[in-house]
Amino acid sequence: MELFDFTQQQMMTFGVALAVAIVAVTLVLWIVRYLKNTSQDRRIKKIIKEQSDAFARDVILSDGMYGYIFIDYLILMKGKIIAMDVHHLAGYIFGADQIEEWAQVVNSKSHKFKNPLYRVRLIVQQIKQLVDEEDIEAHVLFGDESTFPKGVPDGVMRFDTFREELGQLNKNDYMAESMSKTWDELMEIAKQHKKQYLEESQQAKQTAKAK
């Protein structure tokens, strides 16, 4: 009886130790990935700063109804503005610019996700309504852990060629001055919309606490 109890206790101890080890490994992997993505985000920001005339990060704009849209970057180039989201997805990415669902394959497991270009294109449409400007492009940047075996869709940038691709968009110098004015207008609108969003969020929190 004592032998059985001791063995059962050992099994319970082993189970707890195994669970703790799994949690610890998962946490370490998460921290490593977080630090890598953070480092890559700093490099992305540095490249944008080098290649652009100006940029804004984590921009908030009204969606024209009762909500808001969020964009990782707005980038002022010579003659155009780039709206860009950043995705840190590992593995193989399969998709095309007009396909609604893309696939991410990691360790032979496939995960579906919505075409990220659709969201950025909707944001561009809203921006065009705000500033009445046509030379605004939608792009999505994927980090260096993703690979496109079937080719990179139009509108997608890869981290390893990001500097060159962004630099190639710096064209139409003769439009730079007018685009700069559009940029200033857009930044002022974004500032107002962000302030409005923060005020509404704070009000919602206060209302929730009062209930």
BALOBA-1460 file (C-alpha; in Angstrom, 3 decimals):
// residues 211
<rec num="1" residu="m" x="0.000" y="0.000" z="0.000"/>
<rec num="2" residu="e" x="2.816" y="2.375" z="0.861"/>
<rec num="3" residu="l" x="4.603" y="1.445" z="-2.377"/>
<rec num="4" residu="f" x="1.448" y="2.258" z="-4.378"/>
<rec num="5" residu="d" x="1.010" y="5.588" z="-2.619"/>
<rec num="6" residu="f" x="4.649" y="6.496" z="-3.187"/>
<rec num="7" residu="t" x="4.456" y="5.620" z="-6.900"/>
<rec num="8" residu="q" x="1.274" y="7.649" z="-7.302"/>
<rec num="9" residu="q" x="2.919" y="10.597" z="-5.591"/>
<rec num="10" residu="q" x="5.895" y="10.294" z="-7.915"/>
<rec num="11" residu="m" x="3.592" y="10.305" z="-10.923"/>
<rec num="12" residu="m" x="1.799" y="13.395" z="-9.682"/>
<rec num="13" residu="t" x="5.103" y="15.136" z="-9.031"/>
<rec num="14" residu="f" x="6.338" y="14.196" z="-12.503"/>
<rec num="15" residu="g" x="3.110" y="15.461" z="-14.066"/>
<rec num="16" residu="v" x="3.388" y="18.798" z="-12.295"/>
<rec num="17" residu="a" x="7.059" y="19.106" z="-13.253"/>
<rec num="18" residu="l" x="6.255" y="18.283" z="-16.879"/>
<rec num="19" residu="a" x="3.467" y="20.875" z="-16.981"/>
<rec num="20" residu="v" x="5.772" y="23.509" z="-15.487"/>
<rec num="21" residu="a" x="8.481" y="22.633" z="-18.022"/>
<rec num="22" residu="i" x="6.046" y="22.947" z="-20.940"/>
<rec num="23" residu="v" x="4.852" y="26.334" z="-19.693"/>
<rec num="24" residu="a" x="8.449" y="27.482" z="-19.195"/>
<rec num="25" residu="v" x="9.508" y="26.395" z="-22.699"/>
<rec num="26" residu="t" x="6.437" y="28.027" z="-24.242"/>
<rec num="27" residu="l" x="7.160" y="31.240" z="-22.347"/>
<rec num="28" residu="v" x="10.812" y="31.234" z="-23.434"/>
<rec num="29" residu="l" x="9.841" y="30.681" z="-27.074"/>
<rec num="30" residu="w" x="7.295" y="33.499" z="-26.846"/>
<rec num="31" residu="i" x="9.882" y="35.846" z="-25.335"/>
<rec num="32" residu="v" x="12.447" y="34.943" z="-28.018"/>
<rec num="33" residu="r" x="9.931" y="35.575" z="-30.803"/>
<rec num="34" residu="y" x="8.766" y="38.808" z="-29.180"/>
<rec num="35" residu="l" x="12.319" y="40.099" z="-28.884"/>
<rec num="36" residu="k" x="13.066" y="39.113" z="-32.486"/>
<rec num="37" residu="n" x="9.935" y="40.832" z="-33.780"/>
<rec num="38" residu="t" x="10.684" y="43.909" z="-31.691"/>
<rec num="39" residu="s" x="14.222" y="44.035" z="-33.095"/>
<rec num="40" residu="q" x="12.878" y="43.628" z="-36.623"/>
<rec num="41" residu="d" x="10.309" y="46.384" z="-36.013"/>
<rec num="42" residu="r" x="13.155" y="48.721" z="-35.065"/>
<rec num="43" residu="r" x="14.981" y="47.845" z="-38.279"/>
<rec num="44" residu="i" x="11.810" y="48.413" z="-40.313"/>
<rec num="45" residu="k" x="11.366" y="51.819" z="-38.706"/>
<rec num="46" residu="k" x="15.005" y="52.663" z="-39.442"/>
<rec num="47" residu="i" x="14.630" y="51.728" z="-43.127"/>
<rec num="48" residu="i" x="11.457" y="53.790" z="-43.446"/>
<rec num="49" residu="k" x="13.188" y="56.747" z="-41.848"/>
<rec num="50" residu="e" x="16.079" y="56.425" z="-44.329"/>
<rec num="51" residu="q" x="13.944" y="56.029" z="-47.450"/>
<rec num="52" residu="s" x="10.978" y="58.335" z="-46.826"/>
<rec num="53" residu="d" x="10.374" y="62.040" z="-46.476"/>
<rec num="54" residu="a" x="8.197" y="61.483" z="-43.394"/>
<rec num="55" residu="f" x="6.227" y="58.718" z="-41.712"/>
<rec num="56" residu="a" x="3.686" y="58.104" z="-38.960"/>
<rec num="57" residu="r" x="3.283" y="54.920" z="-36.961"/>
<rec num="58" residu="d" x="0.172" y="53.392" z="-35.338"/>
<rec num="59" residu="v" x="-2.199" y="55.796" z="-37.040"/>
<rec num="60" residu="i" x="-5.874" y="55.965" z="-36.048"/>
<rec num="61" residu="l" x="-8.508" y="57.290" z="-38.449"/>
<rec num="62" residu="s" x="-12.292" y="57.405" z="-38.394"/>
<rec num="63" residu="d" x="-13.914" y="54.869" z="-40.723"/>
<rec num="64" residu="g" x="-16.499" y="57.447" z="-41.758"/>
<rec num="65" residu="m" x="-19.274" y="55.804" z="-39.730"/>
<rec num="66" residu="y" x="-19.107" y="54.940" z="-36.023"/>
<rec num="67" residu="g" x="-15.775" y="53.182" z="-35.796"/>
<rec num="68" residu="y" x="-12.079" y="53.582" z="-36.395"/>
<rec num="69" residu="i" x="-9.410" y="52.083" z="-38.603"/>
<rec num="70" residu="f" x="-5.858" y="51.384" z="-37.509"/>
<rec num="71" residu="i" x="-2.789" y="51.266" z="-39.721"/>
<rec num="72" residu="d" x="0.778" y="50.350" z="-38.746"/>
<rec num="73" residu="y" x="2.459" y="52.934" z="-40.978"/>
<rec num="74" residu="l" x="1.683" y="55.872" z="-43.209"/>
<rec num="75" residu="i" x="4.751" y="56.771" z="-45.266"/>
<rec num="76" residu="l" x="5.345" y="59.904" z="-47.321"/>
<rec num="77" residu="m" x="7.365" y="59.242" z="-50.448"/>
<rec num="78" residu="k" x="8.136" y="61.590" z="-53.328"/>
<rec num="79" residu="g" x="4.834" y="61.874" z="-55.156"/>
<rec num="80" residu="k" x="2.812" y="59.328" z="-53.179"/>
<rec num="81" residu="i" x="1.720" y="58.121" z="-49.763"/>
<rec num="82" residu="i" x="2.037" y="54.486" z="-48.663"/>
<rec num="83" residu="a" x="-0.371" y="52.845" z="-46.221"/>
<rec num="84" residu="m" x="1.361" y="49.747" z="-44.837"/>
<rec num="85" residu="d" x="0.662" y="46.987" z="-42.335"/>
<rec num="86" residu="v" x="3.396" y="44.725" z="-40.931"/>
<rec num="87" residu="h" x="2.891" y="40.976" z="-40.397"/>
<rec num="88" residu="h" x="5.295" y="38.726" z="-38.491"/>
<rec num="89" residu="l" x="4.167" y="35.309" z="-39.697"/>
<rec num="90" residu="a" x="6.463" y="32.296" z="-39.765"/>
<rec num="91" residu="g" x="6.395" y="29.503" z="-42.313"/>
<rec num="92" residu="y" x="5.153" y="29.247" z="-45.888"/>
<rec num="93" residu="i" x="2.580" y="31.793" z="-47.047"/>
<rec num="94" residu="f" x="0.268" y="31.008" z="-49.950"/>
<rec num="95" residu="g" x="-1.929" y="33.739" z="-51.390"/>
<rec num="96" residu="a" x="-2.635" y="36.122" z="-54.234"/>
<rec num="97" residu="d" x="-3.809" y="39.713" z="-54.367"/>
<rec num="98" residu="q" x="-7.393" y="38.780" z="-55.375"/>
<rec num="99" residu="i" x="-7.833" y="35.647" z="-53.221"/>
<rec num="100" residu="e" x="-9.993" y="36.193" z="-50.141"/>
<rec num="101" residu="e" x="-8.268" y="33.671" z="-47.868"/>
<rec num="102" residu="w" x="-4.541" y="33.002" z="-47.603"/>
<rec num="103" residu="a" x="-2.821" y="30.055" z="-45.955"/>
<rec num="104" residu="q" x="0.081" y="29.876" z="-43.531"/>
<rec num="105" residu="v" x="1.817" y="26.492" z="-43.338"/>
<rec num="106" residu="v" x="3.944" y="25.810" z="-40.261"/>
<rec num="107" residu="n" x="5.235" y="22.323" z="-39.381"/>
<rec num="108" residu="s" x="2.949" y="20.781" z="-42.006"/>
<rec num="109" residu="k" x="-0.106" y="22.424" z="-40.417"/>
<rec num="110" residu="s" x="-2.149" y="24.905" z="-42.444"/>
<rec num="111" residu="h" x="-3.847" y="27.968" z="-40.973"/>
<rec num="112" residu="k" x="-6.255" y="30.170" z="-42.941"/>
<rec num="113" residu="f" x="-6.290" y="33.948" z="-42.588"/>
<rec num="114" residu="k" x="-7.945" y="36.797" z="-44.438"/>
<rec num="115" residu="n" x="-6.111" y="38.430" z="-47.310"/>
<rec num="116" residu="p" x="-4.240" y="41.256" z="-45.497"/>
<rec num="117" residu="l" x="-4.239" y="43.395" z="-48.642"/>
<rec num="118" residu="y" x="-8.024" y="43.765" z="-48.475"/>
<rec num="119" residu="r" x="-7.880" y="45.629" z="-45.169"/>
<rec num="120" residu="v" x="-5.127" y="47.998" z="-46.273"/>
<rec num="121" residu="r" x="-6.945" y="48.734" z="-49.524"/>
<rec num="122" residu="l" x="-10.078" y="49.668" z="-47.587"/>
<rec num="123" residu="i" x="-7.974" y="52.000" z="-45.475"/>
<rec num="124" residu="v" x="-6.574" y="53.597" z="-48.626"/>
<rec num="125" residu="q" x="-10.103" y="54.166" z="-49.935"/>
<rec num="126" residu="q" x="-11.025" y="55.920" z="-46.699"/>
<rec num="127" residu="i" x="-7.874" y="58.060" z="-46.783"/>
<rec num="128" residu="k" x="-8.680" y="59.132" z="-50.341"/>
<rec num="129" residu="q" x="-12.047" y="60.352" z="-49.140"/>
<rec num="130" residu="l" x="-10.437" y="62.297" z="-46.316"/>
<rec num="131" residu="v" x="-7.823" y="64.119" z="-48.386"/>
<rec num="132" residu="d" x="-9.089" y="63.782" z="-51.974"/>
<rec num="133" residu="e" x="-5.822" y="62.298" z="-53.215"/>
<rec num="134" residu="e" x="-5.351" y="59.440" z="-55.715"/>
<rec num="135" residu="d" x="-1.628" y="58.719" z="-55.318"/>
<rec num="136" residu="i" x="-1.976" y="56.544" z="-52.209"/>
<rec num="137" residu="e" x="-0.889" y="52.909" z="-52.320"/>
<rec num="138" residu="a" x="-1.630" y="49.896" z="-50.122"/>
<rec num="139" residu="h" x="1.184" y="47.552" z="-49.126"/>
<rec num="140" residu="v" x="1.745" y="44.750" z="-46.629"/>
<rec num="141" residu="l" x="5.216" y="43.958" z="-45.296"/>
<rec num="142" residu="f" x="6.044" y="40.409" z="-44.166"/>
<rec num="143" residu="g" x="8.930" y="39.683" z="-41.816"/>
<rec num="144" residu="d" x="11.919" y="37.485" z="-42.563"/>
<rec num="145" residu="e" x="10.351" y="34.328" z="-41.090"/>
<rec num="146" residu="s" x="7.827" y="34.031" z="-43.912"/>
<rec num="147" residu="t" x="8.416" y="32.512" z="-47.348"/>
<rec num="148" residu="f" x="6.229" y="32.682" z="-50.471"/>
<rec num="149" residu="p" x="6.842" y="29.415" z="-52.401"/>
<rec num="150" residu="k" x="4.341" y="30.288" z="-55.140"/>
<rec num="151" residu="g" x="5.517" y="33.876" z="-55.576"/>
<rec num="152" residu="v" x="4.991" y="37.157" z="-53.763"/>
<rec num="153" residu="p" x="1.559" y="38.742" z="-54.441"/>
<rec num="154" residu="d" x="1.321" y="42.267" z="-55.829"/>
<rec num="155" residu="g" x="1.272" y="44.742" z="-52.973"/>
<rec num="156" residu="v" x="3.344" y="42.534" z="-50.649"/>
<rec num="157" residu="m" x="6.849" y="43.534" z="-49.584"/>
<rec num="158" residu="r" x="9.461" y="41.215" z="-48.071"/>
<rec num="159" residu="f" x="11.738" y="42.293" z="-45.270"/>
<rec num="160" residu="d" x="14.923" y="41.125" z="-46.983"/>
<rec num="161" residu="t" x="14.234" y="43.420" z="-49.976"/>
<rec num="162" residu="f" x="12.259" y="46.107" z="-48.159"/>
<rec num="163" residu="r" x="14.852" y="48.861" z="-48.434"/>
<rec num="164" residu="e" x="15.161" y="48.449" z="-52.214"/>
<rec num="165" residu="e" x="11.415" y="48.094" z="-52.795"/>
<rec num="166" residu="l" x="10.583" y="51.158" z="-50.737"/>
<rec num="167" residu="g" x="13.289" y="53.160" z="-52.467"/>
<rec num="168" residu="q" x="11.836" y="52.283" z="-55.869"/>
<rec num="169" residu="l" x="8.581" y="53.971" z="-54.880"/>
<rec num="170" residu="n" x="10.375" y="57.300" z="-54.536"/>
<rec num="171" residu="k" x="9.409" y="58.701" z="-57.929"/>
<rec num="172" residu="n" x="7.674" y="61.748" z="-59.375"/>
<rec num="173" residu="d" x="9.843" y="64.378" z="-57.711"/>
<rec num="174" residu="y" x="7.790" y="67.088" z="-59.394"/>
<rec num="175" residu="m" x="4.794" y="66.059" z="-57.238"/>
<rec num="176" residu="a" x="6.693" y="66.094" z="-53.962"/>
<rec num="177" residu="e" x="5.629" y="69.594" z="-52.910"/>
<rec num="178" residu="s" x="1.903" y="69.043" z="-53.486"/>
<rec num="179" residu="m" x="2.063" y="65.636" z="-51.804"/>
<rec num="180" residu="s" x="3.769" y="67.222" z="-48.810"/>
<rec num="181" residu="k" x="0.769" y="69.532" z="-48.389"/>
<rec num="182" residu="t" x="-1.567" y="66.537" z="-48.616"/>
<rec num="183" residu="w" x="0.548" y="64.781" z="-45.993"/>
<rec num="184" residu="d" x="0.280" y="67.718" z="-43.580"/>
<rec num="185" residu="e" x="-3.481" y="67.740" z="-44.052"/>
<rec num="186" residu="l" x="-3.700" y="64.002" z="-43.429"/>
<rec num="187" residu="m" x="-1.540" y="64.210" z="-40.309"/>
<rec num="188" residu="e" x="-3.769" y="66.925" z="-38.889"/>
<rec num="189" residu="i" x="-6.844" y="64.786" z="-39.543"/>
<rec num="190" residu="a" x="-5.155" y="61.754" z="-37.967"/>
<rec num="191" residu="k" x="-4.272" y="63.820" z="-34.902"/>
<rec num="192" residu="q" x="-7.896" y="64.883" z="-34.466"/>
<rec num="193" residu="h" x="-9.237" y="61.369" z="-34.998"/>
<rec num="194" residu="k" x="-6.778" y="59.873" z="-32.513"/>
<rec num="195" residu="k" x="-7.769" y="62.440" z="-29.910"/>
<rec num="196" residu="q" x="-11.427" y="61.655" z="-30.530"/>
<rec num="197" residu="y" x="-10.774" y="57.909" z="-30.274"/>
<rec num="198" residu="l" x="-8.921" y="58.276" z="-26.967"/>
<rec num="199" residu="e" x="-11.649" y="60.485" z="-25.528"/>
<rec num="200" residu="e" x="-14.372" y="58.006" z="-26.539"/>
<rec num="201" residu="s" x="-12.363" y="55.076" z="-25.159"/>
<rec num="202" residu="q" x="-11.906" y="56.864" z="-21.834"/>
<rec num="203" residu="q" x="-15.586" y="57.731" z="-21.707"/>
<rec num="204" residu="a" x="-16.524" y="54.114" z="-22.411"/>
<rec num="205" residu="k" x="-14.275" y="52.917" z="-19.569"/>
<rec num="206" residu="q" x="-15.841" y="55.380" z="-17.149"/>
<rec num="207" residu="t" x="-19.329" y="54.315" z="-18.208"/>
<rec num="208" residu="a" x="-18.431" y="50.644" z="-17.720"/>
<rec num="209" residu="k" x="-17.098" y="51.330" z="-14.217"/>
<rec num="210" residu="a" x="-20.245" y="53.244" z="-13.287"/>
<rec num="211" residu="k" x="-22.487" y="50.262" z="-14.070"/>
